[in-house]
Amino acid sequence: MNVLISVDMEGISGVVTTDHVTATHKEYDRFRKLMTADANAAVEGALAGGATRVVVNDSHGGMANILLEELNPAAELISGSPKPLSMMEGIGPNVDAVFFVGYHSRMGTGGGVLAHTYAGSIVTELRLNGQAVGETGLNAAVAGAYGVPVVLVTGDRAVTEEARALLGDIETVAVKEGVGWKAARCLHPDVAHRQIREAAERAMRKRVAPFVVATPVEVRAVFQRLAQADMAALIPGSRRTDGLTLEFTAPDMETAYRTFRAMVALAGTV
């Protein structure tokens, strides 16, 4: 079985503030090691569960956070950005299962540690065919377009609840429980890693349906500032429904994903 592991950082064991996930801050090096360790726990569980190939896709910020020299040598690493499919680079018809490690809940979720939707300073809300989604739902929909299920999600309690509500009876691990946007009660990394390994091994036996979004895909994105929406509206085919909201119709989920990312990139220039 081929497994793709998409690893974000806000939901990593012990991460509670933006200092922990910002490359220019002195705390960052400590937490990129913890990010690598969470990824390793998932890799080890996947291998124990029968995976024959494991690809880890670094999915936070500039996407060059995971320490290759400390990653389990049985895994391959996709590092750097931009990548055609961003957080879902490596997905394809040859992948059998997807893990999301270190994920966070969508913007506005109560108890969500560092909760945001794709770009915290740009996007307020994202909907696919009327359903509000965060990165868990958005990325799961990309996997679903290839017929691949997400079988494991790790992060804070809020994202595990979001994932189960959206994706069904999957394996989840809550490595911390939010007590505020930048505060949480955290498991010790050793405990978190044991739970991730065990859940990843169980996840390899899960038989869950992929999260498939019906096509054509109606996408609705709400931006935080007018200038951001102005730039996003430059995308051909976009429709502006109010000052901050844009909609567009995509023929398939991959096109929807790429177009949304292009909007965010343009919005991020102002």
TIPA-929400 format. One record per residue: residue number from 1; residue in one letter; x, y, z negated of N, C-alpha, C, O in turn. Coordinates in steps of 0.05 Angstrom, whole numbers, padded with zeros to 5 digits, m for minus. Example, Ala and Ser with C-alpha at 12.3 -4.5 7.8 and 13.67 -1.06 7.14 Angstrom:
2
   num   residuo      n_u      n_v      n_w     ca_u     ca_v     ca_w      c_u      c_v      c_w      o_u      o_v      o_w
     1         a    00264   m00114   m00156    00246   m00090   m00156    00264   m00066   m00156    00285   m00066   m00169
     2         s    00257   m00045   m00142    00273   m00021   m00143    00258    00001   m00157    00268    00023   m00161
REM end
This chain:
270
   num   residuo      n_u      n_v      n_w     ca_u     ca_v     ca_w      c_u      c_v      c_w      o_u      o_v      o_w
     1         m    00017   m00024    00000    00000    00000    00000    00017    00025    00000    00037    00026   m00014
     2         n    00010    00044    00016    00023    00070    00017    00008    00090    00000   m00016    00094    00002
     3         v    00023    00104   m00017    00011    00123   m00036    00024    00151   m00031    00048    00153   m00030
     4         l    00007    00171   m00030    00016    00199   m00029    00010    00212   m00056   m00013    00211   m00065
     5         i    00030    00224   m00068    00026    00238   m00094    00031    00268   m00089    00053    00276   m00084
     6         s    00009    00284   m00092    00011    00313   m00090    00015    00324   m00118   m00002    00319   m00136
     7         v    00037    00338   m00123    00044    00347   m00150    00043    00377   m00152    00060    00391   m00140
     8         d    00024    00387   m00168    00023    00416   m00174    00037    00420   m00201    00047    00401   m00212
     9         m    00037    00444   m00211    00052    00449   m00236    00036    00459   m00259    00043    00454   m00282
    10         e    00014    00474   m00255   m00001    00485   m00277   m00012    00464   m00296   m00017    00469   m00319
    11         g   m00017    00440   m00285   m00028    00418   m00301   m00008    00399   m00312   m00015    00377   m00321
    12         i    00018    00406   m00310    00039    00388   m00319    00040    00389   m00350    00032    00408   m00363
    13         s    00050    00367   m00361    00052    00365   m00391    00066    00389   m00403    00089    00395   m00395
    14         g    00053    00402   m00421    00065    00424   m00436    00063    00452   m00424    00068    00472   m00437
    15         v    00056    00453   m00398    00054    00480   m00385    00029    00494   m00396    00007    00484   m00395
    16         v    00033    00519   m00405    00011    00535   m00415    00011    00564   m00406   m00010    00577   m00408
    17         t    00033    00574   m00397    00034    00602   m00389    00047    00605   m00361    00060    00587   m00351
    18         t    00043    00628   m00349    00054    00633   m00322    00085    00633   m00323    00098    00628   m00303
    19         d    00096    00640   m00346    00125    00639   m00349    00136    00611   m00343    00158    00608   m00332
    20         h    00121    00591   m00350    00130    00563   m00347    00131    00554   m00318    00146    00536   m00311
    21         v    00117    00568   m00300    00114    00559   m00272    00126    00580   m00253    00122    00577   m00229
    22         t    00140    00600   m00263    00151    00621   m00246    00181    00618   m00244    00195    00618   m00265
    23         a    00191    00615   m00220    00219    00607   m00216    00239    00628   m00227    00261    00620   m00233
    24         t    00230    00653   m00230    00249    00673   m00239    00250    00675   m00270    00266    00690   m00281
    25         h    00234    00659   m00284    00233    00661   m00313    00252    00639   m00325    00255    00618   m00314
    26         k    00263    00646   m00347    00283    00628   m00360    00271    00601   m00368    00285    00581   m00370
    27         e    00245    00600   m00373    00232    00575   m00381    00227    00556   m00358    00221    00532   m00362
    28         y    00229    00566   m00333    00221    00550   m00310    00237    00524   m00307    00225    00503   m00302
    29         d    00263    00525   m00311    00280    00502   m00307    00271    00479   m00326    00272    00455   m00318
    30         r    00264    00486   m00350    00254    00466   m00369    00229    00452   m00358    00226    00428   m00361
    31         f    00211    00468   m00347    00185    00456   m00339    00186    00443   m00311    00169    00426   m00305
    32         r    00206    00450   m00295    00208    00435   m00270    00219    00407   m00276    00213    00388   m00261
    33         k    00234    00404   m00298    00243    00377   m00306    00219    00361   m00316    00216    00337   m00311
    34         l    00201    00374   m00331    00176    00361   m00340    00158    00354   m00316    00145    00333   m00317
    35         m    00158    00371   m00296    00142    00366   m00272    00153    00341   m00258    00138    00323   m00250
    36         t    00179    00339   m00256    00192    00315   m00244    00186    00290   m00260    00181    00269   m00249
    37         a    00186    00293   m00287    00180    00270   m00304    00151    00261   m00301    00146    00237   m00301
    38         d    00132    00279   m00299    00104    00272   m00295    00102    00257   m00268    00088    00237   m00266
    39         a    00115    00267   m00247    00115    00254   m00221    00126    00226   m00223    00115    00207   m00212
    40         n    00148    00223   m00238    00161    00197   m00241    00142    00177   m00255    00141    00153   m00247
    41         a    00127    00186   m00275    00108    00169   m00288    00088    00158   m00269    00080    00135   m00270
    42         a    00078    00175   m00251    00059    00167   m00231    00071    00148   m00211    00059    00128   m00203
    43         v    00096    00153   m00202    00110    00136   m00184    00113    00108   m00196    00108    00088   m00183
    44         e    00122    00107   m00221    00126    00081   m00235    00100    00066   m00236    00100    00041   m00232
    45         g    00078    00079   m00243    00053    00065   m00244    00044    00055   m00217    00033    00033   m00215
    46         a    00048    00071   m00197    00040    00063   m00170    00056    00038   m00161    00044    00019   m00150
    47         l    00082    00038   m00167    00098    00015   m00160    00090   m00010   m00175    00089   m00032   m00164
    48         a    00084   m00007   m00201    00075   m00029   m00217    00048   m00040   m00207    00042   m00063   m00211
    49         g    00032   m00022   m00195    00006   m00030   m00185    00007   m00042   m00157   m00014   m00049   m00146
    50         g    00031   m00043   m00145    00034   m00056   m00119    00040   m00038   m00096    00039   m00047   m00073
    51         a    00045   m00013   m00101    00052    00005   m00078    00078   m00004   m00065    00097   m00011   m00078
    52         t    00078   m00003   m00039    00102   m00010   m00023    00117    00014   m00013    00140    00013   m00006
    53         r    00103    00037   m00012    00116    00062   m00005    00102    00084   m00020    00078    00086   m00022
    54         v    00118    00102   m00032    00108    00124   m00047    00121    00150   m00037    00146    00152   m00037
    55         v    00105    00169   m00029    00114    00195   m00020    00104    00216   m00039    00080    00217   m00044
    56         v    00122    00232   m00050    00115    00254   m00068    00116    00280   m00053    00137    00286   m00041
    57         n    00095    00296   m00054    00094    00321   m00040    00093    00344   m00061    00074    00347   m00076
    58         d    00115    00359   m00063    00117    00382   m00081    00096    00403   m00072    00097    00412   m00049
    59         s    00078    00410   m00090    00054    00426   m00082    00050    00451   m00098    00028    00462   m00099
    60         h    00071    00461   m00110    00068    00485   m00126    00085    00508   m00115    00109    00504   m00109
    61         g    00073    00532   m00112    00087    00556   m00104    00103    00552   m00079    00092    00545   m00058
    62         g    00129    00556   m00080    00147    00552   m00057    00152    00523   m00050    00165    00517   m00031
    63         m    00141    00505   m00067    00141    00477   m00062    00169    00465   m00060    00175    00446   m00045
    64         a    00187    00476   m00077    00214    00465   m00080    00222    00464   m00109    00242    00474   m00117
    65         n    00204    00451   m00125    00207    00451   m00154    00218    00425   m00165    00235    00424   m00183
    66         i    00209    00403   m00153    00216    00376   m00163    00246    00371   m00158    00256    00377   m00136
    67         l    00259    00360   m00178    00288    00355   m00176    00292    00328   m00163    00288    00307   m00175
    68         l    00302    00328   m00138    00305    00304   m00123    00323    00284   m00137    00318    00260   m00137
    69         e    00345    00294   m00149    00364    00276   m00162    00353    00263   m00187    00365    00243   m00196
    70         e    00331    00273   m00197    00319    00261   m00221    00293    00246   m00214    00281    00233   m00231
    71         l    00285    00246   m00189    00261    00232   m00180    00268    00202   m00177    00290    00194   m00170
    72         n    00248    00185   m00184    00252    00156   m00180    00261    00151   m00152    00249    00159   m00132
    73         p    00284    00136   m00149    00295    00132   m00122    00278    00115   m00103    00283    00114   m00079
    74         a    00257    00102   m00114    00239    00087   m00097    00220    00106   m00082    00206    00097   m00063
    75         a    00218    00131   m00090    00200    00151   m00078    00215    00168   m00058    00239    00173   m00061
    76         e    00200    00178   m00038    00209    00198   m00020    00197    00225   m00028    00175    00225   m00039
    77         l    00211    00247   m00023    00202    00273   m00031    00198    00291   m00007    00216    00294    00010
    78         i    00175    00304   m00005    00170    00326    00014    00173    00352   m00001    00157    00357   m00019
    79         s    00192    00368    00007    00199    00392   m00008    00200    00416    00010    00208    00413    00034
    80         g    00193    00440    00000    00195    00464    00016    00169    00474    00027    00149    00459    00027
    81         s    00169    00498    00038    00145    00511    00048    00153    00533    00068    00174    00545    00064
    82         p    00136    00539    00088    00109    00527    00092    00110    00500    00105    00129    00492    00119
    83         k    00089    00485    00101    00085    00458    00112    00058    00458    00126    00040    00471    00117
    84         p    00055    00444    00148    00030    00445    00163    00006    00439    00146   m00015    00452    00149
    85         l    00008    00420    00127   m00015    00413    00110   m00010    00420    00081   m00024    00410    00063
    86         s    00009    00437    00076    00013    00448    00049    00012    00427    00027    00029    00409    00027
    87         m   m00006    00430    00009   m00008    00411   m00014   m00015    00383   m00006   m00011    00364   m00021
    88         m   m00024    00379    00019   m00031    00353    00028   m00013    00343    00051   m00020    00325    00066
    89         e    00011    00355    00053    00030    00345    00072    00037    00316    00066    00041    00308    00043
    90         g    00037    00300    00086    00042    00271    00083    00017    00254    00086    00019    00230    00089
    91         i   m00007    00267    00086   m00031    00252    00089   m00034    00243    00118   m00024    00257    00136
    92         g   m00047    00221    00122   m00051    00210    00149   m00064    00183    00147   m00069    00173    00125
    93         p   m00071    00171    00170   m00085    00146    00170   m00069    00123    00158   m00080    00101    00153
    94         n   m00043    00127    00155   m00026    00105    00144   m00025    00106    00113   m00013    00088    00101
    95         v   m00038    00125    00101   m00039    00127    00071   m00063    00113    00061   m00085    00115    00072
    96         d   m00059    00098    00039   m00081    00082    00028   m00094    00095    00004   m00118    00090   m00002
    97         a   m00079    00111   m00011   m00089    00123   m00036   m00074    00148   m00041   m00051    00151   m00034
    98         v   m00088    00167   m00055   m00076    00193   m00062   m00078    00197   m00092   m00099    00191   m00104
    99         f   m00056    00207   m00104   m00056    00216   m00132   m00052    00246   m00132   m00037    00257   m00116
   100         f   m00067    00260   m00150   m00062    00288   m00155   m00050    00290   m00184   m00063    00283   m00203
   101         v   m00026    00300   m00186   m00012    00302   m00212   m00006    00331   m00218    00003    00346   m00201
   102         g   m00012    00339   m00243   m00006    00366   m00252   m00026    00386   m00240   m00019    00410   m00237
   103         y   m00050    00378   m00234   m00070    00396   m00223   m00084    00412   m00244   m00083    00406   m00268
   104         h   m00098    00433   m00235   m00113    00451   m00253   m00141    00455   m00242   m00147    00448   m00219
   105         s   m00158    00466   m00259   m00186    00470   m00250   m00189    00495   m00233   m00170    00511   m00231
   106         r   m00213    00498   m00222   m00217    00521   m00204   m00222    00547   m00219   m00228    00546   m00243
   107         m   m00219    00569   m00205   m00223    00595   m00217   m00249    00597   m00233   m00270    00590   m00223
   108         g   m00247    00608   m00257   m00271    00613   m00273   m00280    00590   m00291   m00300    00592   m00304
   109         t   m00265    00568   m00291   m00273    00545   m00307   m00267    00549   m00336   m00244    00555   m00343
   110         g   m00287    00547   m00354   m00282    00550   m00382   m00262    00529   m00392   m00265    00505   m00386
   111         g   m00243    00538   m00408   m00223    00519   m00419   m00202    00510   m00399   m00187    00492   m00404
   112         g   m00202    00523   m00375   m00183    00515   m00355   m00156    00529   m00358   m00155    00554   m00356
   113         v   m00135    00515   m00364   m00109    00526   m00368   m00098    00536   m00341   m00096    00520   m00322
   114         l   m00092    00562   m00339   m00082    00574   m00315   m00100    00568   m00291   m00091    00565   m00268
   115         a   m00126    00567   m00296   m00145    00560   m00275   m00146    00581   m00253   m00146    00605   m00258
   116         h   m00145    00571   m00228   m00147    00589   m00205   m00155    00572   m00181   m00155    00547   m00182
   117         t   m00160    00585   m00159   m00167    00570   m00134   m00147    00578   m00112   m00149    00600   m00100
   118         y   m00128    00561   m00107   m00108    00563   m00087   m00088    00586   m00090   m00064    00582   m00091
   119         a   m00098    00610   m00092   m00081    00633   m00096   m00094    00651   m00116   m00114    00665   m00110
   120         g   m00084    00650   m00141   m00098    00663   m00163   m00102    00693   m00161   m00122    00703   m00172
   121         s   m00085    00707   m00147   m00088    00736   m00144   m00103    00744   m00119   m00106    00767   m00113
   122         i   m00113    00724   m00105   m00126    00730   m00079   m00155    00719   m00077   m00173    00734   m00070
   123         v   m00159    00694   m00085   m00185    00680   m00080   m00200    00679   m00107   m00190    00670   m00127
   124         t   m00226    00687   m00105   m00244    00685   m00128   m00260    00659   m00127   m00264    00646   m00147
   125         e   m00269    00652   m00103   m00286    00629   m00100   m00283    00617   m00072   m00279    00632   m00053
   126         l   m00285    00591   m00070   m00284    00577   m00045   m00307    00557   m00044   m00311    00542   m00063
   127         r   m00322    00556   m00022   m00343    00536   m00019   m00341    00522    00008   m00334    00534    00028
   128         l   m00346    00496    00007   m00347    00479    00031   m00376    00469    00033   m00385    00454    00016
   129         n   m00389    00477    00055   m00417    00469    00059   m00434    00476    00034   m00452    00460    00026
   130         g   m00428    00498    00022   m00444    00508   m00001   m00434    00498   m00027   m00444    00508   m00048
   131         q   m00416    00479   m00029   m00407    00468   m00054   m00381    00482   m00063   m00361    00483   m00048
   132         a   m00381    00493   m00087   m00357    00506   m00098   m00336    00485   m00103   m00341    00465   m00115
   133         v   m00311    00491   m00094   m00289    00473   m00098   m00264    00488   m00107   m00261    00512   m00101
   134         g   m00247    00474   m00121   m00220    00484   m00127   m00201    00469   m00110   m00208    00458   m00089
   135         e   m00176    00468   m00118   m00156    00454   m00103   m00161    00424   m00103   m00154    00410   m00084
   136         t   m00172    00413   m00125   m00179    00385   m00126   m00198    00378   m00103   m00194    00359   m00088
   137         g   m00220    00393   m00101   m00240    00387   m00081   m00230    00393   m00053   m00235    00377   m00034
   138         l   m00217    00415   m00050   m00206    00422   m00023   m00187    00401   m00013   m00189    00392    00010
   139         n   m00168    00393   m00030   m00148    00374   m00021   m00159    00346   m00018   m00151    00331    00000
   140         a   m00178    00339   m00035   m00191    00313   m00033   m00207    00311   m00007   m00209    00290    00005
   141         a   m00218    00334    00002   m00233    00335    00027   m00215    00330    00051   m00222    00317    00071
   142         v   m00190    00340    00049   m00170    00335    00071   m00163    00306    00071   m00162    00294    00093
   143         a   m00159    00294    00048   m00154    00265    00047   m00177    00249    00058   m00174    00230    00073
   144         g   m00202    00258    00050   m00226    00244    00059   m00229    00245    00089   m00241    00227    00101
   145         a   m00219    00266    00102   m00221    00268    00131   m00205    00246    00145   m00211    00239    00168
   146         y   m00186    00235    00131   m00170    00212    00141   m00180    00185    00129   m00168    00165    00134
   147         g   m00202    00187    00115   m00213    00162    00103   m00198    00153    00078   m00199    00129    00071
   148         v   m00183    00171    00065   m00166    00163    00043   m00178    00173    00017   m00184    00197    00015
   149         p   m00181    00156   m00003   m00192    00165   m00029   m00171    00176   m00048   m00148    00167   m00047
   150         v   m00179    00195   m00064   m00163    00204   m00087   m00171    00186   m00110   m00194    00184   m00118
   151         v   m00151    00172   m00122   m00158    00152   m00143   m00147    00160   m00171   m00153    00147   m00190
   152         l   m00130    00181   m00172   m00119    00190   m00198   m00116    00220   m00197   m00106    00231   m00178
   153         v   m00125    00233   m00219   m00120    00262   m00223   m00110    00265   m00252   m00122    00256   m00271
   154         t   m00087    00280   m00254   m00077    00287   m00281   m00075    00317   m00283   m00072    00331   m00263
   155         g   m00078    00327   m00308   m00077    00356   m00313   m00090    00361   m00339   m00089    00345   m00358
   156         d   m00103    00384   m00342   m00116    00390   m00367   m00144    00377   m00367   m00153    00367   m00347
   157         r   m00157    00379   m00391   m00183    00366   m00393   m00203    00377   m00373   m00219    00362   m00362
   158         a   m00202    00403   m00368   m00221    00416   m00350   m00219    00404   m00322   m00240    00399   m00309
   159         v   m00195    00400   m00311   m00192    00389   m00284   m00200    00360   m00282   m00210    00351   m00262
   160         t   m00196    00345   m00304   m00204    00317   m00303   m00234    00315   m00302   m00245    00297   m00289
   161         e   m00248    00333   m00316   m00277    00333   m00316   m00287    00342   m00288   m00306    00331   m00277
   162         e   m00274    00362   m00277   m00281    00372   m00250   m00277    00349   m00230   m00294    00346   m00212
   163         a   m00255    00335   m00232   m00249    00313   m00213   m00270    00291   m00214   m00279    00282   m00194
   164         r   m00277    00282   m00238   m00296    00260   m00241   m00323    00268   m00231   m00337    00252   m00219
   165         a   m00331    00293   m00236   m00357    00303   m00227   m00359    00303   m00197   m00380    00298   m00185
   166         l   m00336    00308   m00184   m00336    00311   m00155   m00329    00285   m00141   m00341    00278   m00120
   167         l   m00311    00269   m00152   m00300    00246   m00138   m00309    00219   m00148   m00304    00199   m00136
   168         g   m00323    00219   m00171   m00334    00194   m00181   m00316    00180   m00201   m00301    00193   m00216
   169         d   m00317    00154   m00201   m00304    00137   m00221   m00275    00133   m00215   m00266    00111   m00208
   170         i   m00259    00154   m00217   m00231    00153   m00212   m00216    00152   m00238   m00228    00156   m00259
   171         e   m00190    00146   m00237   m00173    00148   m00261   m00165    00177   m00266   m00159    00191   m00247
   172         t   m00165    00185   m00291   m00156    00212   m00298   m00140    00211   m00324   m00144    00193   m00340
   173         v   m00122    00230   m00327   m00107    00233   m00352   m00107    00263   m00359   m00098    00280   m00343
   174         a   m00117    00269   m00383   m00116    00296   m00393   m00092    00299   m00411   m00091    00288   m00433
   175         v   m00071    00313   m00401   m00046    00316   m00416   m00048    00339   m00436   m00030    00342   m00453
   176         k   m00070    00354   m00434   m00073    00377   m00453   m00102    00385   m00452   m00117    00379   m00433
   177         e   m00110    00400   m00472   m00138    00410   m00473   m00136    00440   m00478   m00125    00450   m00498
   178         g   m00148    00456   m00460   m00146    00484   m00461   m00161    00496   m00485   m00183    00488   m00492
   179         v   m00148    00516   m00497   m00161    00532   m00518   m00162    00561   m00509   m00170    00579   m00524
   180         g   m00154    00566   m00485   m00154    00592   m00472   m00140    00590   m00445   m00130    00568   m00438
   181         w   m00141    00612   m00430   m00129    00611   m00403   m00099    00605   m00404   m00087    00592   m00387
   182         k   m00086    00615   m00425   m00057    00611   m00429   m00051    00598   m00456   m00031    00605   m00469
   183         a   m00067    00579   m00464   m00062    00565   m00489   m00075    00537   m00487   m00097    00534   m00476
   184         a   m00062    00517   m00499   m00073    00490   m00499   m00062    00474   m00521   m00040    00479   m00532
   185         r   m00076    00453   m00528   m00066    00432   m00547   m00055    00410   m00529   m00070    00397   m00514
   186         c   m00029    00405   m00531   m00015    00387   m00512   m00007    00361   m00524    00001    00359   m00548
   187         l   m00008    00340   m00509    00004    00314   m00516    00035    00317   m00514    00045    00333   m00499
   188         h    00049    00301   m00531    00078    00300   m00527    00084    00288   m00500    00069    00270   m00491
   189         p    00104    00297   m00486    00110    00286   m00459    00113    00256   m00458    00104    00243   m00439
   190         d    00124    00244   m00479    00127    00214   m00479    00100    00201   m00479    00096    00181   m00465
   191         v    00081    00212   m00494    00054    00201   m00494    00040    00206   m00467    00027    00188   m00457
   192         a    00043    00230   m00457    00030    00237   m00431    00041    00219   m00409    00026    00209   m00393
   193         h    00067    00214   m00409    00079    00198   m00388    00070    00169   m00390    00065    00156   m00369
   194         r    00068    00158   m00414    00058    00131   m00416    00029    00129   m00406    00022    00110   m00392
   195         q    00012    00149   m00412   m00015    00149   m00403   m00017    00151   m00373   m00033    00139   m00360
   196         i    00000    00168   m00361    00001    00171   m00332    00009    00146   m00318   m00003    00137   m00299
   197         r    00030    00133   m00329    00039    00107   m00317    00017    00087   m00318    00012    00073   m00297
   198         e    00004    00084   m00340   m00017    00064   m00343   m00041    00070   m00325   m00052    00052   m00312
   199         a   m00049    00095   m00324   m00071    00103   m00307   m00065    00099   m00277   m00082    00091   m00261
   200         a   m00040    00106   m00270   m00031    00102   m00242   m00032    00073   m00233   m00041    00066   m00211
   201         e   m00024    00055   m00251   m00025    00027   m00245   m00054    00018   m00242   m00060    00003   m00223
   202         r   m00071    00027   m00260   m00100    00020   m00257   m00111    00031   m00232   m00128    00018   m00219
   203         a   m00103    00055   m00225   m00114    00069   m00201   m00109    00053   m00176   m00125    00055   m00157
   204         m   m00088    00038   m00175   m00082    00022   m00151   m00102    00000   m00146   m00104   m00010   m00124
   205         r   m00118   m00006   m00167   m00139   m00026   m00164   m00166   m00014   m00159   m00186   m00028   m00156
   206         k   m00167    00013   m00160   m00193    00026   m00157   m00204    00024   m00128   m00188    00025   m00109
   207         r   m00229    00020   m00126   m00242    00020   m00099   m00264    00041   m00100   m00287    00036   m00106
   208         v   m00256    00066   m00093   m00274    00088   m00093   m00276    00099   m00065   m00258    00096   m00049
   209         a   m00299    00112   m00059   m00303    00123   m00033   m00287    00149   m00029   m00284    00164   m00049
   210         p   m00277    00154   m00006   m00264    00180    00000   m00284    00203   m00003   m00308    00199    00000
   211         f   m00274    00227   m00009   m00291    00250   m00011   m00293    00262    00017   m00274    00276    00026
   212         v   m00315    00257    00031   m00318    00265    00059   m00337    00289    00060   m00360    00287    00051
   213         v   m00328    00311    00072   m00345    00334    00076   m00356    00333    00104   m00342    00329    00124
   214         a   m00383    00336    00107   m00396    00334    00133   m00386    00355    00152   m00381    00378    00143
   215         t   m00384    00349    00177   m00376    00368    00198   m00400    00375    00215   m00419    00360    00218
   216         p   m00399    00400    00226   m00379    00420    00223   m00379    00431    00194   m00399    00429    00180
   217         v   m00356    00442    00186   m00352    00451    00158   m00358    00481    00156   m00345    00497    00170
   218         e   m00376    00488    00139   m00382    00516    00134   m00365    00525    00110   m00368    00515    00088
   219         v   m00347    00544    00114   m00329    00553    00094   m00336    00581    00085   m00341    00599    00102
   220         r   m00337    00585    00059   m00343    00612    00048   m00321    00618    00028   m00317    00604    00008
   221         a   m00307    00640    00032   m00286    00649    00014   m00291    00677    00004   m00297    00695    00019
   222         v   m00289    00680   m00023   m00292    00706   m00035   m00264    00716   m00044   m00251    00702   m00059
   223         f   m00257    00739   m00035   m00231    00751   m00042   m00233    00771   m00065   m00255    00780   m00071
   224         q   m00211    00777   m00077   m00211    00794   m00101   m00212    00823   m00094   m00224    00839   m00109
   225         r   m00200    00831   m00072   m00198    00859   m00065   m00207    00864   m00036   m00204    00846   m00019
   226         l   m00218    00888   m00031   m00227    00894   m00004   m00204    00893    00016   m00209    00883    00038
   227         a   m00181    00902    00009   m00158    00901    00028   m00151    00873    00036   m00144    00867    00059
   228         q   m00154    00854    00017   m00149    00826    00023   m00169    00815    00043   m00162    00801    00062
   229         a   m00195    00822    00038   m00216    00813    00056   m00212    00826    00084   m00217    00813    00104
   230         d   m00203    00851    00085   m00198    00864    00110   m00178    00848    00127   m00182    00843    00151
   231         m   m00156    00838    00114   m00136    00823    00128   m00146    00796    00136   m00141    00787    00158
   232         a   m00160    00782    00118   m00171    00756    00124   m00190    00756    00147   m00193    00737    00162
   233         a   m00205    00779    00149   m00225    00782    00171   m00212    00783    00199   m00227    00782    00219
   234         l   m00186    00786    00200   m00172    00786    00226   m00173    00758    00239   m00167    00756    00263
   235         i   m00179    00737    00224   m00180    00710    00235   m00203    00709    00255   m00226    00714    00247
   236         p   m00198    00701    00280   m00220    00699    00299   m00242    00680    00290   m00236    00658    00279
   237         g   m00267    00687    00293   m00289    00670    00286   m00299    00674    00258   m00319    00662    00250
   238         s   m00285    00691    00242   m00294    00696    00215   m00318    00716    00215   m00320    00733    00233
   239         r   m00335    00712    00195   m00359    00730    00192   m00358    00742    00164   m00355    00727    00144
   240         r   m00360    00768    00163   m00359    00782    00137   m00388    00786    00127   m00403    00800    00141
   241         t   m00395    00774    00105   m00422    00776    00095   m00426    00798    00074   m00448    00807    00069
   242         d   m00404    00806    00061   m00404    00830    00044   m00375    00839    00042   m00357    00828    00056
   243         g   m00370    00859    00025   m00343    00870    00025   m00321    00851    00019   m00299    00853    00029
   244         l   m00327    00831    00002   m00306    00812   m00007   m00309    00784    00004   m00292    00767   m00001
   245         t   m00330    00778    00018   m00337    00751    00026   m00335    00746    00056   m00346    00762    00072
   246         l   m00321    00725    00063   m00319    00717    00091   m00329    00688    00095   m00325    00671    00077
   247         e   m00340    00683    00118   m00349    00656    00124   m00339    00649    00152   m00334    00666    00169
   248         f   m00335    00623    00156   m00329    00613    00183   m00337    00584    00185   m00341    00571    00165
   249         t   m00340    00575    00210   m00348    00547    00215   m00325    00533    00229   m00314    00543    00249
   250         a   m00317    00510    00218   m00295    00495    00230   m00306    00468    00240   m00324    00456    00228
   251         p   m00295    00458    00262   m00305    00433    00273   m00297    00409    00257   m00310    00388    00259
   252         d   m00277    00411    00240   m00268    00388    00224   m00254    00399    00199   m00248    00423    00197
   253         m   m00248    00381    00180   m00237    00390    00154   m00208    00400    00157   m00201    00419    00143
   254         e   m00192    00388    00174   m00165    00398    00176   m00164    00426    00188   m00148    00443    00179
   255         t   m00182    00432    00207   m00183    00459    00218   m00193    00478    00196   m00183    00501    00194
   256         a   m00212    00470    00180   m00222    00487    00158   m00199    00493    00139   m00197    00516    00130
   257         y   m00184    00473    00132   m00161    00477    00114   m00140    00496    00125   m00132    00514    00111
   258         r   m00133    00492    00150   m00112    00509    00162   m00122    00538    00165   m00107    00557    00160
   259         t   m00147    00541    00172   m00158    00568    00175   m00160    00582    00149   m00153    00606    00147
   260         f   m00169    00568    00128   m00170    00581    00101   m00142    00589    00093   m00139    00611    00082
   261         r   m00123    00572    00097   m00095    00579    00089   m00085    00603    00104   m00071    00619    00093
   262         a   m00092    00605    00130   m00084    00628    00146   m00097    00654    00135   m00084    00675    00134
   263         m   m00122    00652    00127   m00135    00675    00114   m00121    00684    00089   m00116    00707    00085
   264         v   m00114    00664    00072   m00100    00670    00047   m00073    00683    00053   m00065    00702    00039
   265         a   m00059    00672    00073   m00033    00683    00079   m00035    00712    00088   m00019    00729    00080
   266         l   m00054    00718    00105   m00059    00746    00114   m00067    00764    00090   m00057    00786    00087
   267         a   m00085    00754    00074   m00094    00769    00051   m00071    00775    00031   m00071    00796    00018
   268         g   m00052    00757    00030   m00029    00761    00012   m00009    00782    00021    00010    00787    00007
   269         t   m00013    00794    00044    00006    00814    00054   m00001    00842    00044    00015    00860    00048
   270         v   m00024    00845    00030   m00032    00872    00021   m00036    00872   m00009   m00043    00892   m00021
REM end
